[in-house]
Amino acid sequence: MESNITLDVLPKDGNRIVEELSKGNMVAARSKNNFMYVLDDGGDYRLFSHTPGTPNGGRNSFPKNEKNTAIIKSFAEMSDALFLVEFDRKMNLFGVLASAEEGILNMYPGNDRDADETVEFFVPNIKPKNKEVSANV
């Protein structure tokens, strides 16, 4: 098992988000000081959110259908930056999330960020499969 993750900047293109997800990669969307991580888990999209410096984050999953794919594509427009996260799917997912976030913050600190402002991603009018809040990372 490969124990490295690779980070890269993605263009703000919704079709590219879906393309990378279909390859088994993770896409991280950053808006101000909030991160949304997206995975394609076969029939579902898995989403994880986290604000750096906080001990907890959120997670949810939604069916992979036309409406939800359009919402995932819209992350290109509503985020400040998109990042590609390549990793071995056998790795601990929460470790990957924490490492990816730390890497993004170190490589792309975002001098224009307002550390006191939190912008939350919101997926409207969808009944989530799981409302559980993730454990500390």
C-alpha angles and dihedrals in degrees: 000000000000110000099196130095123208123213126198137164115253126207114250093258122133094207090054090053091056091044093054092045090052088056090059095257127133122238120209118202118197123200114176103304098342129092129203117191120197131196131179104228099184104267096013141052112230115207129191125184130194139167112212114249095029121107097222137047138182135251137191142161132215133188114266102243137132095274095048092043088056089053091050089050090052090065085080090065100038100045129080093220141000126215133193116224115195117189144144107274089221090068122101103274096213090050089052091050093050093045093047092050093047091048093049092048091050098044098036107025094168107227090204094061121117102218092199095055122081120194113193125211111229129194106202130215098001124125104227122221092218129025095177118134114230124245125254114293 
